[in-house]
């Protein structure tokens, strides 16, 4: 059964915020109905998403490690002062089955190069939408780091606000005396292909959808099989679709001063408010009590969706990092369109 929460449903979801927040009152004499969970006013894990002004204060106090998840050439063209560069693509490995995640020693070396310790407060950013940052965030999270956040709006928002930038390569860290974060032997909250059946749901009652346990973070066109990025197009049976970018909203920003470079079209994007995200998740049937597996094509967009669920207080979530790159190229799977 097709369950999509694409862009054409997004407006309806946002309009539902007031109702889900408990603002609507039942008509006098109407029968009582089970109350929906109220929309949260704040993120459950607000310390995982930080704004530019708050980050500047943390930088001034000292002790925060900044990580730029963009490509090296973009990093060297202009980054937050003192930031290290961990390219998002370095944290995926399609040769390492079953999870397609980098090996612990790869993560450990990247952390050593960026001076990341177990107790470090780490803030990751990319250009503006958080997709690259989310993959790095998820990798550190999966390997056990507990103090990692993402910069809301990224360097795009930071730049547009006239905050300082530095150019060139990151500073080299002396090899001697390095203390670094020790990753877990195996990543947590990841899902392999063999584990997918536990998230497959079937309709048992006519006219009643089963709970959502699979979320597809790709575009609606990919989900419906209109855009094919594998041997076959479509989605894993039973999955609901929430395009990862639906969790973001464009932010109106001033044009950069002359000589500071051109601003990207549409300005920076930031996460939607908790009530808005709550409404989108409710429309897709995603509830905090359910075990939920997220996936996309290759783990980047699904990491963004995972991060958003984590922000909202979801605990029983995992990331099928291999995604459609693996599932859509197999000959022994069921596919819905």
LONU-951109 format. One record per residue (C-alpha): residue number from 1; x, y, z; residue in one letter. Coordinates in nm, 4 decimals. Layout:
% LONU-951109
@nr NUM | X X | Y Y | Z Z | rest A;
...
END
This chain:
% LONU-951109
@nr 1 | X 0.0000 | Y 0.0000 | Z 0.0000 | rest X;
@nr 2 | X 0.1410 | Y 0.3342 | Z -0.1035 | rest X;
@nr 3 | X 0.2078 | Y 0.5807 | Z 0.1775 | rest X;
@nr 4 | X 0.3722 | Y 0.9008 | Z 0.0642 | rest X;
@nr 5 | X 0.4257 | Y 1.2292 | Z 0.2448 | rest X;
@nr 6 | X 0.5649 | Y 1.4248 | Z -0.0477 | rest X;
@nr 7 | X 0.5816 | Y 1.7957 | Z -0.1077 | rest X;
@nr 8 | X 0.2198 | Y 1.8153 | Z -0.2162 | rest X;
@nr 9 | X 0.1173 | Y 1.6979 | Z 0.1321 | rest X;
@nr 10 | X 0.3554 | Y 1.9247 | Z 0.3195 | rest X;
@nr 11 | X 0.1245 | Y 2.2264 | Z 0.3296 | rest X;
@nr 12 | X -0.1525 | Y 2.0160 | Z 0.4796 | rest X;
@nr 13 | X 0.0878 | Y 1.8874 | Z 0.7429 | rest X;
@nr 14 | X 0.1977 | Y 2.2360 | Z 0.8441 | rest X;
@nr 15 | X -0.1618 | Y 2.3554 | Z 0.8584 | rest X;
@nr 16 | X -0.2300 | Y 2.0703 | Z 1.0984 | rest X;
@nr 17 | X 0.0217 | Y 2.2019 | Z 1.3512 | rest X;
@nr 18 | X -0.2291 | Y 2.4015 | Z 1.5511 | rest X;
@nr 19 | X -0.4634 | Y 2.1047 | Z 1.5783 | rest X;
@nr 20 | X -0.1886 | Y 1.8610 | Z 1.6784 | rest X;
@nr 21 | X -0.0627 | Y 2.1141 | Z 1.9311 | rest X;
@nr 22 | X -0.3933 | Y 2.0933 | Z 2.1110 | rest X;
@nr 23 | X -0.5321 | Y 2.4323 | Z 2.0059 | rest X;
@nr 24 | X -0.8523 | Y 2.2871 | Z 1.8600 | rest X;
@nr 25 | X -1.1408 | Y 2.2127 | Z 2.1003 | rest X;
@nr 26 | X -1.4111 | Y 1.9510 | Z 2.0459 | rest X;
@nr 27 | X -1.7623 | Y 2.0712 | Z 1.9753 | rest X;
@nr 28 | X -1.9947 | Y 2.0848 | Z 2.2725 | rest X;
@nr 29 | X -2.1543 | Y 1.7483 | Z 2.3271 | rest X;
@nr 30 | X -1.9222 | Y 1.5681 | Z 2.0859 | rest X;
@nr 31 | X -1.8062 | Y 1.2215 | Z 2.1934 | rest X;
@nr 32 | X -1.4632 | Y 1.2010 | Z 2.3482 | rest X;
@nr 33 | X -1.1864 | Y 1.0710 | Z 2.1244 | rest X;
@nr 34 | X -0.8367 | Y 0.9543 | Z 2.2179 | rest X;
@nr 35 | X -0.6107 | Y 1.2569 | Z 2.2376 | rest X;
@nr 36 | X -0.3218 | Y 1.2842 | Z 1.9940 | rest X;
@nr 37 | X 0.0152 | Y 1.3459 | Z 2.1563 | rest X;
@nr 38 | X 0.0672 | Y 1.7217 | Z 2.1835 | rest X;
@nr 39 | X 0.3124 | Y 1.8875 | Z 1.9485 | rest X;
@nr 40 | X 0.6362 | Y 1.9708 | Z 2.1309 | rest X;
@nr 41 | X 0.7385 | Y 2.3342 | Z 2.1544 | rest X;
@nr 42 | X 1.1078 | Y 2.2484 | Z 2.1754 | rest X;
@nr 43 | X 1.3327 | Y 1.9746 | Z 2.0435 | rest X;
@nr 44 | X 1.3725 | Y 1.6856 | Z 2.2864 | rest X;
@nr 45 | X 1.7485 | Y 1.6900 | Z 2.2252 | rest X;
@nr 46 | X 1.7989 | Y 2.0588 | Z 2.1616 | rest X;
@nr 47 | X 2.1733 | Y 2.0425 | Z 2.2310 | rest X;
@nr 48 | X 2.2202 | Y 1.8391 | Z 1.9089 | rest X;
@nr 49 | X 2.1274 | Y 2.1384 | Z 1.6895 | rest X;
@nr 50 | X 2.3010 | Y 2.4706 | Z 1.7465 | rest X;
@nr 51 | X 2.2449 | Y 2.8128 | Z 1.5932 | rest X;
@nr 52 | X 2.5166 | Y 3.0466 | Z 1.4686 | rest X;
@nr 53 | X 2.4914 | Y 3.2948 | Z 1.7563 | rest X;
@nr 54 | X 2.5075 | Y 3.0207 | Z 2.0177 | rest X;
@nr 55 | X 2.8033 | Y 2.8592 | Z 1.8415 | rest X;
@nr 56 | X 2.9943 | Y 3.1870 | Z 1.8385 | rest X;
@nr 57 | X 2.9547 | Y 3.2050 | Z 2.2177 | rest X;
@nr 58 | X 3.0819 | Y 2.8482 | Z 2.2547 | rest X;
@nr 59 | X 3.3815 | Y 2.9268 | Z 2.0332 | rest X;
@nr 60 | X 3.4642 | Y 3.2318 | Z 2.2452 | rest X;
@nr 61 | X 3.4525 | Y 3.0170 | Z 2.5603 | rest X;
@nr 62 | X 3.6751 | Y 2.7546 | Z 2.3978 | rest X;
@nr 63 | X 3.6646 | Y 2.3778 | Z 2.4029 | rest X;
@nr 64 | X 3.4482 | Y 2.3163 | Z 2.0954 | rest X;
@nr 65 | X 3.5796 | Y 2.1167 | Z 1.7973 | rest X;
@nr 66 | X 3.4507 | Y 2.2376 | Z 1.4588 | rest X;
@nr 67 | X 3.4225 | Y 1.9929 | Z 1.1695 | rest X;
@nr 68 | X 3.3520 | Y 2.0972 | Z 0.8096 | rest X;
@nr 69 | X 3.1904 | Y 1.8076 | Z 0.6179 | rest X;
@nr 70 | X 3.2266 | Y 1.9601 | Z 0.2688 | rest X;
@nr 71 | X 3.4782 | Y 1.8708 | Z 0.0010 | rest X;
@nr 72 | X 3.8331 | Y 1.9896 | Z 0.0540 | rest X;
@nr 73 | X 3.8247 | Y 2.2546 | Z -0.2181 | rest X;
@nr 74 | X 3.5102 | Y 2.4076 | Z -0.0630 | rest X;
@nr 75 | X 3.6689 | Y 2.3929 | Z 0.2818 | rest X;
@nr 76 | X 3.9844 | Y 2.5677 | Z 0.1640 | rest X;
@nr 77 | X 3.7817 | Y 2.8373 | Z -0.0130 | rest X;
@nr 78 | X 3.6370 | Y 2.9478 | Z 0.3197 | rest X;
@nr 79 | X 3.5573 | Y 2.7768 | Z 0.6498 | rest X;
@nr 80 | X 3.4864 | Y 2.8608 | Z 1.0117 | rest X;
@nr 81 | X 3.8126 | Y 2.9628 | Z 1.1826 | rest X;
@nr 82 | X 3.9800 | Y 2.6697 | Z 1.3533 | rest X;
@nr 83 | X 3.7651 | Y 2.4065 | Z 1.1793 | rest X;
@nr 84 | X 3.8937 | Y 2.0694 | Z 1.0647 | rest X;
@nr 85 | X 3.7850 | Y 1.9026 | Z 0.7429 | rest X;
@nr 86 | X 3.6267 | Y 1.5544 | Z 0.7430 | rest X;
@nr 87 | X 3.4715 | Y 1.5007 | Z 0.4025 | rest X;
@nr 88 | X 3.1328 | Y 1.3334 | Z 0.4232 | rest X;
@nr 89 | X 3.2207 | Y 1.0826 | Z 0.1498 | rest X;
@nr 90 | X 3.5091 | Y 0.9532 | Z 0.3617 | rest X;
@nr 91 | X 3.2525 | Y 0.8121 | Z 0.6015 | rest X;
@nr 92 | X 3.0941 | Y 0.5593 | Z 0.3665 | rest X;
@nr 93 | X 3.2358 | Y 0.2336 | Z 0.2393 | rest X;
@nr 94 | X 3.0229 | Y 0.0211 | Z 0.0012 | rest X;
@nr 95 | X 3.2843 | Y -0.2535 | Z 0.0194 | rest X;
@nr 96 | X 3.2272 | Y -0.3144 | Z 0.3919 | rest X;
@nr 97 | X 2.9257 | Y -0.5389 | Z 0.4280 | rest X;
@nr 98 | X 2.6789 | Y -0.5562 | Z 0.5863 | rest X;
@nr 99 | X 2.6555 | Y -0.1942 | Z 0.7000 | rest X;
@nr 100 | X 2.8509 | Y 0.0032 | Z 0.4363 | rest X;
@nr 101 | X 3.0051 | Y 0.2010 | Z 0.7241 | rest X;
@nr 102 | X 3.3735 | Y 0.2961 | Z 0.7583 | rest X;
@nr 103 | X 3.5888 | Y 0.0727 | Z 0.9761 | rest X;
@nr 104 | X 3.6514 | Y 0.1805 | Z 1.3379 | rest X;
@nr 105 | X 4.0190 | Y 0.2512 | Z 1.2641 | rest X;
@nr 106 | X 3.9176 | Y 0.4900 | Z 0.9820 | rest X;
@nr 107 | X 3.6900 | Y 0.6767 | Z 1.2219 | rest X;
@nr 108 | X 3.9569 | Y 0.6802 | Z 1.4912 | rest X;
@nr 109 | X 4.2167 | Y 0.8304 | Z 1.2569 | rest X;
@nr 110 | X 3.9737 | Y 1.0979 | Z 1.1358 | rest X;
@nr 111 | X 3.8981 | Y 1.1863 | Z 1.4983 | rest X;
@nr 112 | X 4.2680 | Y 1.1987 | Z 1.5846 | rest X;
@nr 113 | X 4.3353 | Y 1.4310 | Z 1.2917 | rest X;
@nr 114 | X 4.0551 | Y 1.6600 | Z 1.4116 | rest X;
@nr 115 | X 4.1558 | Y 1.6442 | Z 1.7819 | rest X;
@nr 116 | X 3.8232 | Y 1.4785 | Z 1.8718 | rest X;
@nr 117 | X 3.8222 | Y 1.3057 | Z 2.2084 | rest X;
@nr 118 | X 3.5417 | Y 1.1200 | Z 2.3842 | rest X;
@nr 119 | X 3.4649 | Y 1.4246 | Z 2.6003 | rest X;
@nr 120 | X 3.4921 | Y 1.6775 | Z 2.3166 | rest X;
@nr 121 | X 3.1985 | Y 1.8973 | Z 2.2237 | rest X;
@nr 122 | X 3.1886 | Y 1.8560 | Z 1.8432 | rest X;
@nr 123 | X 2.9905 | Y 2.0768 | Z 1.6028 | rest X;
@nr 124 | X 2.9651 | Y 1.9668 | Z 1.2403 | rest X;
@nr 125 | X 2.8514 | Y 2.1815 | Z 0.9489 | rest X;
@nr 126 | X 2.8255 | Y 2.1873 | Z 0.5710 | rest X;
@nr 127 | X 2.7078 | Y 2.4538 | Z 0.3261 | rest X;
@nr 128 | X 2.3525 | Y 2.4941 | Z 0.4510 | rest X;
@nr 129 | X 2.1173 | Y 2.1945 | Z 0.4406 | rest X;
@nr 130 | X 2.2885 | Y 1.9621 | Z 0.6889 | rest X;
@nr 131 | X 2.2927 | Y 1.6566 | Z 0.4620 | rest X;
@nr 132 | X 2.6723 | Y 1.6167 | Z 0.4518 | rest X;
@nr 133 | X 2.7010 | Y 1.7112 | Z 0.8170 | rest X;
@nr 134 | X 2.4375 | Y 1.4514 | Z 0.9068 | rest X;
@nr 135 | X 2.6417 | Y 1.1644 | Z 0.7610 | rest X;
@nr 136 | X 2.9454 | Y 1.2628 | Z 0.9686 | rest X;
@nr 137 | X 2.7204 | Y 1.3181 | Z 1.2715 | rest X;
@nr 138 | X 2.5575 | Y 0.9771 | Z 1.2298 | rest X;
@nr 139 | X 2.8923 | Y 0.7999 | Z 1.1895 | rest X;
@nr 140 | X 3.0271 | Y 0.9461 | Z 1.5146 | rest X;
@nr 141 | X 2.6935 | Y 0.8801 | Z 1.6845 | rest X;
@nr 142 | X 2.6839 | Y 0.5193 | Z 1.5602 | rest X;
@nr 143 | X 3.0359 | Y 0.4576 | Z 1.6895 | rest X;
@nr 144 | X 2.9479 | Y 0.5884 | Z 2.0346 | rest X;
@nr 145 | X 3.0312 | Y 0.9603 | Z 2.0550 | rest X;
@nr 146 | X 2.7727 | Y 1.1337 | Z 2.2747 | rest X;
@nr 147 | X 2.8542 | Y 1.5056 | Z 2.2335 | rest X;
@nr 148 | X 2.8064 | Y 1.5813 | Z 1.8656 | rest X;
@nr 149 | X 2.5874 | Y 1.8571 | Z 1.7199 | rest X;
@nr 150 | X 2.5053 | Y 2.0083 | Z 1.3796 | rest X;
@nr 151 | X 2.5197 | Y 2.3802 | Z 1.2972 | rest X;
@nr 152 | X 2.1734 | Y 2.4907 | Z 1.1843 | rest X;
@nr 153 | X 2.2028 | Y 2.6742 | Z 0.8526 | rest X;
@nr 154 | X 2.5669 | Y 2.5774 | Z 0.8093 | rest X;
@nr 155 | X 2.8412 | Y 2.7993 | Z 0.6756 | rest X;
@nr 156 | X 2.5887 | Y 2.9570 | Z 0.4368 | rest X;
@nr 157 | X 2.4030 | Y 3.1199 | Z 0.7236 | rest X;
@nr 158 | X 2.7272 | Y 3.1982 | Z 0.9065 | rest X;
@nr 159 | X 2.8679 | Y 3.3690 | Z 0.5958 | rest X;
@nr 160 | X 2.5512 | Y 3.5649 | Z 0.5194 | rest X;
@nr 161 | X 2.5481 | Y 3.7022 | Z 0.8744 | rest X;
@nr 162 | X 2.8942 | Y 3.8489 | Z 0.8170 | rest X;
@nr 163 | X 3.0710 | Y 3.6222 | Z 1.0631 | rest X;
@nr 164 | X 3.4447 | Y 3.5530 | Z 1.0196 | rest X;
@nr 165 | X 3.5803 | Y 3.2897 | Z 0.7803 | rest X;
@nr 166 | X 3.9274 | Y 3.1496 | Z 0.7236 | rest X;
@nr 167 | X 4.0830 | Y 3.0096 | Z 0.4069 | rest X;
@nr 168 | X 4.3384 | Y 2.7443 | Z 0.3223 | rest X;
@nr 169 | X 4.4048 | Y 2.4039 | Z 0.4717 | rest X;
@nr 170 | X 4.3354 | Y 2.3028 | Z 0.8309 | rest X;
@nr 171 | X 4.6163 | Y 2.3239 | Z 1.0840 | rest X;
@nr 172 | X 4.8234 | Y 2.0075 | Z 1.1221 | rest X;
@nr 173 | X 4.7983 | Y 1.8365 | Z 1.4588 | rest X;
@nr 174 | X 5.1281 | Y 1.7045 | Z 1.5990 | rest X;
@nr 175 | X 5.1349 | Y 1.3249 | Z 1.5935 | rest X;
@nr 176 | X 5.2843 | Y 1.2976 | Z 1.9427 | rest X;
@nr 177 | X 5.0599 | Y 1.3001 | Z 2.2474 | rest X;
@nr 178 | X 4.7362 | Y 1.2615 | Z 2.0550 | rest X;
@nr 179 | X 4.4425 | Y 1.1571 | Z 2.2678 | rest X;
@nr 180 | X 4.1484 | Y 1.0573 | Z 2.0567 | rest X;
@nr 181 | X 3.7990 | Y 0.9142 | Z 2.0612 | rest X;
@nr 182 | X 3.7899 | Y 0.5339 | Z 2.0693 | rest X;
@nr 183 | X 3.5048 | Y 0.4081 | Z 1.8467 | rest X;
@nr 184 | X 3.2884 | Y 0.1120 | Z 1.9411 | rest X;
@nr 185 | X 3.3947 | Y -0.2170 | Z 1.7783 | rest X;
@nr 186 | X 3.0642 | Y -0.2261 | Z 1.5867 | rest X;
@nr 187 | X 2.8360 | Y 0.0656 | Z 1.4982 | rest X;
@nr 188 | X 2.5068 | Y 0.0938 | Z 1.6851 | rest X;
@nr 189 | X 2.1623 | Y 0.1803 | Z 1.5465 | rest X;
@nr 190 | X 2.2431 | Y 0.0579 | Z 1.1964 | rest X;
@nr 191 | X 2.0420 | Y -0.1976 | Z 1.0023 | rest X;
@nr 192 | X 2.1683 | Y -0.4596 | Z 0.7598 | rest X;
@nr 193 | X 1.9696 | Y -0.6078 | Z 0.4725 | rest X;
@nr 194 | X 1.9116 | Y -0.9304 | Z 0.6657 | rest X;
@nr 195 | X 1.7472 | Y -0.7325 | Z 0.9467 | rest X;
@nr 196 | X 1.4911 | Y -0.5541 | Z 0.7273 | rest X;
@nr 197 | X 1.2110 | Y -0.8147 | Z 0.7636 | rest X;
@nr 198 | X 1.1500 | Y -0.7071 | Z 1.1232 | rest X;
@nr 199 | X 1.0473 | Y -0.3640 | Z 0.9928 | rest X;
@nr 200 | X 0.8166 | Y -0.4952 | Z 0.7191 | rest X;
@nr 201 | X 0.4482 | Y -0.4437 | Z 0.8009 | rest X;
@nr 202 | X 0.1361 | Y -0.5860 | Z 0.6392 | rest X;
@nr 203 | X -0.2241 | Y -0.4661 | Z 0.6314 | rest X;
@nr 204 | X -0.4271 | Y -0.6940 | Z 0.8570 | rest X;
@nr 205 | X -0.7454 | Y -0.4868 | Z 0.8841 | rest X;
@nr 206 | X -0.9180 | Y -0.3520 | Z 0.5735 | rest X;
@nr 207 | X -0.9111 | Y 0.0277 | Z 0.5721 | rest X;
@nr 208 | X -0.6587 | Y 0.0528 | Z 0.8559 | rest X;
@nr 209 | X -0.2912 | Y 0.1168 | Z 0.7907 | rest X;
@nr 210 | X -0.0374 | Y -0.0659 | Z 1.0055 | rest X;
@nr 211 | X 0.2056 | Y 0.1474 | Z 1.2074 | rest X;
@nr 212 | X 0.4897 | Y 0.3036 | Z 1.0114 | rest X;
@nr 213 | X 0.8161 | Y 0.1243 | Z 1.0764 | rest X;
@nr 214 | X 1.0041 | Y 0.2108 | Z 0.7546 | rest X;
@nr 215 | X 1.0722 | Y 0.5668 | Z 0.6393 | rest X;
@nr 216 | X 1.2100 | Y 0.6389 | Z 0.2919 | rest X;
@nr 217 | X 1.3963 | Y 0.9715 | Z 0.2847 | rest X;
@nr 218 | X 1.4346 | Y 0.9948 | Z -0.0950 | rest X;
@nr 219 | X 1.2370 | Y 1.2119 | Z -0.3361 | rest X;
@nr 220 | X 0.8804 | Y 1.1201 | Z -0.4187 | rest X;
@nr 221 | X 0.9905 | Y 1.0414 | Z -0.7758 | rest X;
@nr 222 | X 1.2481 | Y 0.7883 | Z -0.6504 | rest X;
@nr 223 | X 0.9982 | Y 0.6425 | Z -0.4045 | rest X;
@nr 224 | X 0.7362 | Y 0.5890 | Z -0.6753 | rest X;
@nr 225 | X 0.9849 | Y 0.4414 | Z -0.9210 | rest X;
@nr 226 | X 0.9687 | Y 0.7317 | Z -1.1655 | rest X;
@nr 227 | X 1.3368 | Y 0.8093 | Z -1.1101 | rest X;
@nr 228 | X 1.5392 | Y 0.4893 | Z -1.1114 | rest X;
@nr 229 | X 1.8791 | Y 0.4726 | Z -0.9419 | rest X;
@nr 230 | X 1.9454 | Y 0.0989 | Z -0.9516 | rest X;
@nr 231 | X 1.8347 | Y -0.2113 | Z -1.1403 | rest X;
@nr 232 | X 1.4797 | Y -0.1327 | Z -1.0372 | rest X;
@nr 233 | X 1.2880 | Y 0.1663 | Z -0.9097 | rest X;
@nr 234 | X 1.0325 | Y 0.1917 | Z -0.6313 | rest X;
@nr 235 | X 1.0517 | Y 0.1398 | Z -0.2569 | rest X;
@nr 236 | X 1.0678 | Y -0.1270 | Z 0.0112 | rest X;
@nr 237 | X 0.7138 | Y -0.2605 | Z 0.0694 | rest X;
@nr 238 | X 0.5394 | Y -0.0882 | Z 0.3587 | rest X;
@nr 239 | X 0.7707 | Y 0.2145 | Z 0.3651 | rest X;
@nr 240 | X 0.6270 | Y 0.5637 | Z 0.4030 | rest X;
@nr 241 | X 0.7924 | Y 0.8521 | Z 0.2206 | rest X;
@nr 242 | X 0.9178 | Y 1.1682 | Z 0.3890 | rest X;
@nr 243 | X 1.1653 | Y 1.3451 | Z 0.1652 | rest X;
@nr 244 | X 1.4566 | Y 1.4500 | Z 0.3836 | rest X;
@nr 245 | X 1.4419 | Y 1.8128 | Z 0.2648 | rest X;
@nr 246 | X 1.0831 | Y 1.8440 | Z 0.3902 | rest X;
@nr 247 | X 1.2349 | Y 1.8907 | Z 0.7358 | rest X;
@nr 248 | X 1.3995 | Y 2.2162 | Z 0.6243 | rest X;
@nr 249 | X 1.2718 | Y 2.5648 | Z 0.5483 | rest X;
@nr 250 | X 1.4488 | Y 2.8387 | Z 0.3451 | rest X;
@nr 251 | X 1.5753 | Y 3.1250 | Z 0.5549 | rest X;
@nr 252 | X 1.5658 | Y 3.4797 | Z 0.4220 | rest X;
@nr 253 | X 1.9182 | Y 3.6170 | Z 0.4454 | rest X;
@nr 254 | X 2.0779 | Y 3.9471 | Z 0.3487 | rest X;
@nr 255 | X 2.2849 | Y 3.9491 | Z 0.0311 | rest X;
@nr 256 | X 2.6596 | Y 3.9173 | Z 0.0969 | rest X;
@nr 257 | X 2.8712 | Y 4.2300 | Z 0.0852 | rest X;
@nr 258 | X 3.0640 | Y 4.3026 | Z -0.2327 | rest X;
@nr 259 | X 3.3742 | Y 4.0868 | Z -0.2558 | rest X;
@nr 260 | X 3.2411 | Y 3.8155 | Z -0.0228 | rest X;
@nr 261 | X 3.1208 | Y 3.5884 | Z -0.3018 | rest X;
@nr 262 | X 2.7775 | Y 3.5088 | Z -0.4332 | rest X;
@nr 263 | X 2.5051 | Y 3.3750 | Z -0.2111 | rest X;
@nr 264 | X 2.3528 | Y 3.0416 | Z -0.3073 | rest X;
@nr 265 | X 2.0025 | Y 3.0684 | Z -0.4589 | rest X;
@nr 266 | X 1.7354 | Y 3.0664 | Z -0.1904 | rest X;
@nr 267 | X 1.9790 | Y 3.1395 | Z 0.0914 | rest X;
@nr 268 | X 2.0477 | Y 2.8988 | Z 0.3747 | rest X;
@nr 269 | X 1.8044 | Y 2.6377 | Z 0.4972 | rest X;
@nr 270 | X 1.7353 | Y 2.5583 | Z 0.8608 | rest X;
@nr 271 | X 1.5370 | Y 2.2902 | Z 1.0396 | rest X;
@nr 272 | X 1.1645 | Y 2.3461 | Z 1.0731 | rest X;
@nr 273 | X 1.0156 | Y 2.4114 | Z 1.4153 | rest X;
@nr 274 | X 0.9330 | Y 2.1149 | Z 1.6399 | rest X;
@nr 275 | X 0.5539 | Y 2.1563 | Z 1.5921 | rest X;
@nr 276 | X 0.5958 | Y 2.1549 | Z 1.2139 | rest X;
@nr 277 | X 0.8158 | Y 1.8454 | Z 1.2166 | rest X;
@nr 278 | X 0.5754 | Y 1.6787 | Z 1.4594 | rest X;
@nr 279 | X 0.2892 | Y 1.7357 | Z 1.2120 | rest X;
@nr 280 | X 0.4877 | Y 1.5890 | Z 0.9215 | rest X;
@nr 281 | X 0.5810 | Y 1.2800 | Z 1.1221 | rest X;
@nr 282 | X 0.2229 | Y 1.2331 | Z 1.2405 | rest X;
@nr 283 | X 0.0979 | Y 1.2494 | Z 0.8822 | rest X;
@nr 284 | X 0.3441 | Y 0.9751 | Z 0.7872 | rest X;
@nr 285 | X 0.2334 | Y 0.7637 | Z 1.0832 | rest X;
@nr 286 | X 0.5705 | Y 0.7803 | Z 1.2591 | rest X;
@nr 287 | X 0.5379 | Y 0.7538 | Z 1.6363 | rest X;
@nr 288 | X 0.8063 | Y 0.7617 | Z 1.9044 | rest X;
@nr 289 | X 0.6935 | Y 0.4316 | Z 2.0560 | rest X;
@nr 290 | X 0.7513 | Y 0.2407 | Z 1.7321 | rest X;
@nr 291 | X 1.0766 | Y 0.0902 | Z 1.6122 | rest X;
@nr 292 | X 1.1583 | Y 0.2746 | Z 1.2901 | rest X;
@nr 293 | X 1.4186 | Y 0.2120 | Z 1.0225 | rest X;
@nr 294 | X 1.5132 | Y 0.4946 | Z 0.7839 | rest X;
@nr 295 | X 1.6782 | Y 0.4559 | Z 0.4437 | rest X;
@nr 296 | X 1.7529 | Y 0.6400 | Z 0.1198 | rest X;
@nr 297 | X 1.9882 | Y 0.5726 | Z -0.1711 | rest X;
@nr 298 | X 2.3239 | Y 0.5543 | Z 0.0072 | rest X;
@nr 299 | X 2.2942 | Y 0.6712 | Z 0.3679 | rest X;
@nr 300 | X 2.3336 | Y 1.0496 | Z 0.3447 | rest X;
@nr 301 | X 1.9717 | Y 1.1618 | Z 0.3296 | rest X;
@nr 302 | X 1.8656 | Y 0.8851 | Z 0.5672 | rest X;
@nr 303 | X 2.1228 | Y 1.0135 | Z 0.8182 | rest X;
@nr 304 | X 1.9558 | Y 1.3551 | Z 0.7924 | rest X;
@nr 305 | X 1.6152 | Y 1.1981 | Z 0.8593 | rest X;
@nr 306 | X 1.7601 | Y 0.9889 | Z 1.1439 | rest X;
@nr 307 | X 1.9090 | Y 1.3041 | Z 1.2977 | rest X;
@nr 308 | X 1.5707 | Y 1.4795 | Z 1.2796 | rest X;
@nr 309 | X 1.3984 | Y 1.1887 | Z 1.4531 | rest X;
@nr 310 | X 1.6744 | Y 1.1921 | Z 1.7156 | rest X;
@nr 311 | X 1.6166 | Y 1.5650 | Z 1.7682 | rest X;
@nr 312 | X 1.2474 | Y 1.4951 | Z 1.8243 | rest X;
@nr 313 | X 1.3211 | Y 1.2398 | Z 2.0955 | rest X;
@nr 314 | X 1.2860 | Y 0.9148 | Z 1.9010 | rest X;
@nr 315 | X 1.4964 | Y 0.6403 | Z 2.0599 | rest X;
@nr 316 | X 1.4028 | Y 0.3217 | Z 1.8738 | rest X;
@nr 317 | X 1.5470 | Y 0.4132 | Z 1.5348 | rest X;
@nr 318 | X 1.8092 | Y 0.2689 | Z 1.3055 | rest X;
@nr 319 | X 1.9620 | Y 0.3595 | Z 0.9705 | rest X;
@nr 320 | X 1.9730 | Y 0.1197 | Z 0.6743 | rest X;
@nr 321 | X 2.2835 | Y 0.2909 | Z 0.5375 | rest X;
@nr 322 | X 2.3205 | Y 0.0579 | Z 0.2378 | rest X;
@nr 323 | X 1.9780 | Y 0.1758 | Z 0.1245 | rest X;
@nr 324 | X 1.8519 | Y 0.1522 | Z -0.2312 | rest X;
@nr 325 | X 2.2112 | Y 0.1253 | Z -0.3540 | rest X;
@nr 326 | X 2.1959 | Y -0.2297 | Z -0.2182 | rest X;
@nr 327 | X 1.8232 | Y -0.3115 | Z -0.2104 | rest X;
@nr 328 | X 1.7422 | Y -0.1748 | Z -0.5559 | rest X;
@nr 329 | X 2.0211 | Y -0.3766 | Z -0.7174 | rest X;
@nr 330 | X 1.9224 | Y -0.7149 | Z -0.5735 | rest X;
@nr 331 | X 1.7225 | Y -0.9756 | Z -0.7663 | rest X;
@nr 332 | X 1.5713 | Y -1.1454 | Z -0.4596 | rest X;
@nr 333 | X 1.3595 | Y -0.8622 | Z -0.3141 | rest X;
@nr 334 | X 1.0024 | Y -0.7382 | Z -0.3266 | rest X;
@nr 335 | X 0.9490 | Y -0.3847 | Z -0.4551 | rest X;
@nr 336 | X 0.6484 | Y -0.1555 | Z -0.4451 | rest X;
@nr 337 | X 0.5828 | Y 0.1445 | Z -0.6706 | rest X;
END
